[in-house]
Amino acid sequence: MKILFALMLIGMALASGCATPAYSGHERFQMITRNWNFEGKQINDDIDVLLLLRPASRLTIWHVR
């Protein structure tokens, strides 16, 4: 019985996918992509500062909304 209950819980978790009540799957994917893009730009800034390719500053050169 416990195994059946555990399988039902896993099945419900997998069936929900990445869609939430607030966002559709497409909107969620756009949000994740936008965040990954921003994180990539911040990593680029950190590497440039670490290698002394740009003067030290707290500002980023990227246009961030």
SEGU-476108 format. One record per atom (N, C-alpha, C, CB): atom name; x, y, z. Coordinates in nm, 3 decimals. Glycine has a CB too. Layout:
<nunus>
   atom        xx        yy        zz
     CA         X         Y         Z
...
</nunus>
This chain:
<nunus>
   atom        xx        yy        zz
      N     0.082    -0.120     0.000
     CA     0.000     0.000     0.000
      C     0.086     0.126     0.000
     CB    -0.093     0.000     0.120
      N     0.195     0.121     0.079
     CA     0.283     0.236     0.085
      C     0.350     0.262    -0.049
     CB     0.389     0.216     0.193
      N     0.385     0.155    -0.118
     CA     0.448     0.170    -0.250
      C     0.350     0.234    -0.347
     CB     0.497     0.034    -0.304
      N     0.226     0.192    -0.345
     CA     0.124     0.249    -0.433
      C     0.106     0.398    -0.404
     CB    -0.009     0.174    -0.416
      N     0.101     0.433    -0.276
     CA     0.087     0.574    -0.238
      C     0.207     0.656    -0.285
     CB     0.070     0.586    -0.085
      N     0.328     0.601    -0.269
     CA     0.449     0.670    -0.312
      C     0.449     0.688    -0.464
     CB     0.574     0.592    -0.267
      N     0.408     0.587    -0.537
     CA     0.401     0.598    -0.683
      C     0.297     0.702    -0.727
     CB     0.367     0.462    -0.745
      N     0.186     0.709    -0.656
     CA     0.084     0.809    -0.689
      C     0.139     0.951    -0.667
     CB    -0.044     0.787    -0.603
      N     0.212     0.971    -0.557
     CA     0.271     1.103    -0.530
      C     0.372     1.141    -0.637
     CB     0.337     1.104    -0.393
      N     0.457     1.047    -0.676
     CA     0.556     1.073    -0.780
      C     0.486     1.102    -0.912
     CB     0.653     0.953    -0.795
      N     0.382     1.026    -0.943
     CA     0.307     1.048    -1.066
      C     0.241     1.185    -1.071
     CB     0.201     0.941    -1.083
      N     0.187     1.228    -0.959
     CA     0.124     1.362    -0.955
      C     0.229     1.471    -0.971
     CB     0.047     1.381    -0.822
      N     0.346     1.452    -0.912
     CA     0.452     1.552    -0.924
      C     0.501     1.561    -1.068
     CB     0.569     1.518    -0.829
      N     0.514     1.448    -1.135
     CA     0.561     1.448    -1.274
      C     0.454     1.497    -1.371
     CB     0.605     1.309    -1.314
      N     0.329     1.477    -1.339
     CA     0.220     1.517    -1.427
      C     0.199     1.668    -1.428
     CB     0.091     1.447    -1.387
      N     0.242     1.734    -1.320
     CA     0.220     1.878    -1.314
      C     0.310     1.954    -1.411
     CB     0.242     1.929    -1.173
      N     0.425     1.898    -1.446
     CA     0.516     1.965    -1.539
      C     0.569     2.093    -1.481
     CB     0.446     1.992    -1.671
      N     0.601     2.189    -1.570
     CA     0.656     2.315    -1.520
      C     0.551     2.425    -1.523
     CB     0.779     2.356    -1.602
      N     0.429     2.392    -1.556
     CA     0.323     2.493    -1.556
      C     0.273     2.514    -1.413
     CB     0.205     2.451    -1.650
      N     0.256     2.638    -1.376
     CA     0.204     2.670    -1.244
      C     0.071     2.743    -1.263
     CB     0.306     2.757    -1.162
      N    -0.005     2.759    -1.157
     CA    -0.132     2.831    -1.173
      C    -0.112     2.976    -1.219
     CB    -0.207     2.829    -1.041
      N     0.004     3.034    -1.189
     CA     0.026     3.174    -1.224
      C     0.080     3.191    -1.366
     CB     0.122     3.237    -1.126
      N     0.161     3.096    -1.415
     CA     0.227     3.110    -1.545
      C     0.207     2.984    -1.627
     CB     0.376     3.139    -1.527
      N     0.202     3.003    -1.759
     CA     0.197     2.888    -1.847
      C     0.339     2.834    -1.864
     CB     0.133     2.925    -1.986
      N     0.353     2.719    -1.926
     CA     0.484     2.662    -1.949
      C     0.572     2.752    -2.033
     CB     0.471     2.527    -2.015
      N     0.514     2.815    -2.135
     CA     0.590     2.906    -2.222
      C     0.639     3.029    -2.145
     CB     0.503     2.949    -2.341
      N     0.551     3.088    -2.064
     CA     0.591     3.205    -1.984
      C     0.700     3.168    -1.884
     CB     0.469     3.265    -1.911
      N     0.686     3.052    -1.824
     CA     0.787     3.006    -1.727
      C     0.922     2.987    -1.796
     CB     0.743     2.874    -1.660
      N     0.921     2.928    -1.916
     CA     1.045     2.910    -1.991
      C     1.109     3.044    -2.025
     CB     1.017     2.831    -2.120
      N     1.028     3.144    -2.062
     CA     1.082     3.277    -2.091
      C     1.146     3.338    -1.967
     CB     0.972     3.369    -2.145
      N     1.084     3.322    -1.851
     CA     1.140     3.376    -1.727
      C     1.274     3.309    -1.693
     CB     1.041     3.357    -1.611
      N     1.279     3.177    -1.708
     CA     1.402     3.105    -1.679
      C     1.512     3.147    -1.775
     CB     1.380     2.954    -1.687
      N     1.480     3.159    -1.904
     CA     1.579     3.201    -2.003
      C     1.630     3.341    -1.974
     CB     1.519     3.195    -2.144
      N     1.541     3.432    -1.939
     CA     1.581     3.569    -1.907
      C     1.675     3.571    -1.786
     CB     1.457     3.658    -1.879
      N     1.645     3.491    -1.683
     CA     1.732     3.484    -1.566
      C     1.867     3.424    -1.598
     CB     1.665     3.404    -1.456
      N     1.870     3.318    -1.679
     CA     1.999     3.257    -1.718
      C     2.081     3.356    -1.798
     CB     1.976     3.129    -1.801
      N     2.016     3.433    -1.885
     CA     2.086     3.534    -1.966
      C     2.148     3.639    -1.874
     CB     1.989     3.601    -2.067
      N     2.073     3.686    -1.777
     CA     2.123     3.785    -1.682
      C     2.241     3.729    -1.601
     CB     2.011     3.831    -1.587
      N     2.228     3.604    -1.554
     CA     2.336     3.542    -1.477
      C     2.462     3.527    -1.561
     CB     2.292     3.405    -1.424
      N     2.446     3.492    -1.688
     CA     2.561     3.480    -1.778
      C     2.633     3.613    -1.796
     CB     2.516     3.427    -1.914
      N     2.556     3.719    -1.809
     CA     2.617     3.852    -1.823
      C     2.691     3.892    -1.696
     CB     2.511     3.957    -1.856
      N     2.636     3.858    -1.580
     CA     2.702     3.890    -1.455
      C     2.831     3.810    -1.439
     CB     2.608     3.863    -1.337
      N     2.831     3.685    -1.483
     CA     2.953     3.604    -1.479
      C     3.058     3.666    -1.570
     CB     2.925     3.458    -1.521
      N     3.015     3.713    -1.686
     CA     3.106     3.781    -1.779
      C     3.169     3.903    -1.713
     CB     3.033     3.822    -1.907
      N     3.089     3.982    -1.644
     CA     3.141     4.099    -1.573
      C     3.243     4.057    -1.467
     CB     3.026     4.176    -1.507
      N     3.213     3.954    -1.392
     CA     3.303     3.908    -1.286
      C     3.437     3.862    -1.343
     CB     3.239     3.794    -1.206
      N     3.433     3.789    -1.454
     CA     3.557     3.742    -1.516
      C     3.639     3.859    -1.569
     CB     3.525     3.644    -1.631
      N     3.573     3.956    -1.631
     CA     3.644     4.074    -1.681
      C     3.713     4.150    -1.568
     CB     3.547     4.166    -1.756
      N     3.646     4.165    -1.456
     CA     3.706     4.235    -1.342
      C     3.820     4.152    -1.284
     CB     3.600     4.263    -1.234
      N     3.801     4.020    -1.274
     CA     3.904     3.932    -1.220
      C     4.032     3.936    -1.305
     CB     3.852     3.789    -1.211
      N     4.016     3.939    -1.436
     CA     4.132     3.941    -1.526
      C     4.181     4.082    -1.556
     CB     4.097     3.871    -1.656
      N     4.122     4.181    -1.487
     CA     4.159     4.322    -1.502
      C     4.141     4.372    -1.646
     CB     4.305     4.343    -1.458
      N     4.038     4.325    -1.711
     CA     4.007     4.370    -1.847
      C     3.923     4.497    -1.847
     CB     3.934     4.260    -1.923
      N     3.867     4.530    -1.733
     CA     3.783     4.648    -1.719
      C     3.813     4.711    -1.585
     CB     3.632     4.613    -1.733
      N     3.806     4.843    -1.574
     CA     3.831     4.904    -1.443
      C     3.728     4.861    -1.339
     CB     3.831     5.057    -1.455
      N     3.769     4.864    -1.214
     CA     3.680     4.824    -1.106
      C     3.560     4.918    -1.097
     CB     3.755     4.821    -0.972
      N     3.442     4.861    -1.084
     CA     3.320     4.938    -1.074
      C     3.211     4.848    -1.019
     CB     3.279     4.999    -1.211
      N     3.112     4.908    -0.957
     CA     2.997     4.831    -0.909
      C     2.887     4.823    -1.015
     CB     2.942     4.894    -0.781
      N     2.907     4.889    -1.127
     CA     2.805     4.893    -1.233
      C     2.833     4.790    -1.341
     CB     2.797     5.034    -1.295
      N     2.729     4.744    -1.404
     CA     2.743     4.653    -1.516
      C     2.724     4.729    -1.646
     CB     2.642     4.539    -1.505
      N     2.788     4.681    -1.751
     CA     2.774     4.748    -1.882
      C     2.646     4.703    -1.954
     CB     2.896     4.719    -1.971
      N     2.581     4.601    -1.901
     CA     2.463     4.544    -1.965
      C     2.340     4.624    -1.927
     CB     2.446     4.396    -1.927
      N     2.249     4.635    -2.022
     CA     2.121     4.701    -1.994
      C     2.032     4.602    -1.919
     CB     2.051     4.750    -2.127
      N     2.004     4.633    -1.794
     CA     1.925     4.545    -1.709
      C     1.796     4.616    -1.673
     CB     2.004     4.503    -1.580
      N     1.684     4.547    -1.695
     CA     1.556     4.608    -1.663
      C     1.527     4.596    -1.517
     CB     1.444     4.545    -1.744
</nunus>
